């Protein structure tokens, strides 16, 4: 993922290239949901409107995002060099990073506390690791809260 201060380059994807990618995603959703009528309902459109989109039309971005769970954005995102995953998802490229960040932060803390106090420059030096660890801990606590949340009981 690009750093926040880096300006991303504009891609040269034409509308002629974009539309087929959108249609591929919508066809995937149609198959996953069980038909054109279900796709239309998920997008809050008529089947005729969905047919128009499939032929050569366009749609509101919200309608695509409403069906992202079924892959409507996968081909488009791939062409732009991204993947669409839930915000809290842990990707294969993330595995092990959190523990390494925590260990690095612990090492910096031990070095900083060796003289009995932590000065300004040491605090500033730890800031990126502190923020990353805080983000990791927040995600873990959200997951734990979800696990503790009562589930419905089947009747």
C-alpha positions in Angstrom: 0.0 0.0 0.0 1.3 3.5 -0.9 2.4 5.8 1.9 0.0 8.6 2.7 2.4 11.3 1.4 2.9 9.7 -2.0 0.8 10.9 -4.9 -0.6 8.0 -6.8 -0.3 8.0 -10.6 -3.4 8.2 -12.7 -4.0 5.1 -14.6 -4.7 5.0 -18.3 -7.7 2.7 -18.1 -10.2 3.7 -20.8 -14.0 3.4 -20.5 -13.8 0.7 -23.2 -11.6 -1.3 -20.9 -13.4 -0.4 -17.7 -16.9 -1.5 -18.8 -16.0 -5.1 -19.5 -14.4 -5.4 -16.1 -17.5 -4.0 -14.5 -19.7 -6.5 -16.4 -17.5 -9.4 -15.4 -18.0 -8.5 -11.8 -21.7 -8.1 -12.2 -21.9 -11.5 -13.9 -20.1 -13.0 -11.0 -22.6 -11.5 -8.6 -25.5 -12.6 -10.8 -24.2 -16.2 -10.6 -23.6 -16.0 -6.9 -27.0 -14.7 -6.1 -28.8 -17.1 -8.4 -30.0 -14.9 -11.3 -30.6 -11.6 -13.0 -33.7 -10.8 -10.8 -31.6 -11.3 -7.6 -28.8 -9.1 -8.9 -31.3 -6.4 -9.9 -32.8 -6.5 -6.4 -29.4 -6.3 -4.8 -28.6 -3.2 -6.9 -32.1 -1.7 -6.4 -32.7 -1.8 -10.2 -35.1 -3.4 -12.6 -33.9 -6.4 -14.6 -34.2 -4.2 -17.7 -31.8 -1.6 -16.1 -29.3 -4.4 -15.3 -29.5 -5.5 -18.9 -28.8 -2.0 -20.1 -25.7 -1.9 -17.9 -24.6 -5.2 -19.2 -24.9 -4.1 -22.8 -23.1 -0.8 -22.7 -24.5 1.3 -19.9 -23.0 2.5 -16.7 -24.3 2.5 -13.1 -23.9 4.5 -9.9 -20.8 3.5 -8.0 -22.9 2.8 -4.9 -24.7 0.1 -6.7 -21.4 -1.7 -7.5 -20.3 -1.3 -3.9 -23.6 -2.7 -2.6 -22.6 -6.0 -4.2 -18.8 -6.0 -3.5 -19.1 -9.1 -1.2 -19.9 -11.2 -4.2 -17.0 -9.9 -6.3 -18.4 -7.0 -8.3 -15.3 -4.9 -7.8 -12.6 -7.7 -8.0 -11.7 -7.3 -11.7 -11.7 -3.5 -11.6 -9.6 -3.4 -8.4 -7.2 -6.0 -9.9 -6.7 -3.8 -13.0 -5.9 -0.9 -10.8 -3.5 -3.0 -8.8 -5.5 -3.4 -5.6 -7.6 -6.0 -3.8 -11.0 -5.5 -2.2 -11.0 -7.0 1.3 -12.9 -6.1 4.5 -11.3 -3.4 6.6 -10.5 -5.8 9.5 -9.2 -8.6 7.3 -5.7 -9.9 7.9 -4.0 -10.5 4.6 -1.1 -12.9 4.0 1.3 -9.9 3.6 0.2 -8.8 7.1 1.1 -12.0 8.9 3.9 -11.6 11.4 4.1 -7.8 11.1 2.2 -7.0 14.2 4.4 -9.2 16.4 7.5 -7.8 14.9 6.2 -4.3 15.5 5.4 -5.1 19.1 8.8 -6.6 19.7 10.5 -3.6 18.1 8.5 -1.2 20.3 9.4 -3.2 23.4 13.1 -3.0 22.5 12.8 0.8 22.1 11.0 1.1 25.4 13.6 -0.9 27.2 16.4 1.2 25.8 14.5 4.4 26.5 13.8 3.4 30.1 17.4 2.2 30.8 18.3 5.6 32.3 15.0 5.9 34.3 13.2 8.4 32.0 12.0 8.7 28.5 13.0 12.0 26.8 11.2 13.8 23.9 13.3 12.4 21.1 12.8 8.9 22.3 9.0 9.4 22.4 9.0 10.8 18.9 11.2 7.9 17.7 8.6 5.5 19.1 5.6 7.2 17.6 5.2 5.2 14.4 5.5 1.9 16.3 3.1 3.1 19.1 0.5 4.0 16.5 0.9 0.7 14.7 0.6 -1.3 17.9 -2.4 0.8 19.0 -4.1 0.0 15.7 -3.3 -3.7 16.1 -4.6 -3.8 19.7 -7.8 -1.9 18.7 -8.5 -4.5 16.0 -7.8 -7.3 18.4 -10.2 -5.8 21.0 -12.9 -5.4 18.4 -12.5 -9.0 17.4 -12.7 -10.1 21.1 -15.8 -7.9 21.6 -17.4 -9.6 18.6 -16.6 -13.0 20.0 -18.1 -12.1 23.4 -21.3 -10.6 21.8 -24.3 -12.9 22.5 -25.4 -14.9 19.5 -29.1 -15.5 18.6 -30.5 -18.8 19.9 -32.2 -21.0 17.3 -35.9 -21.7 18.2 
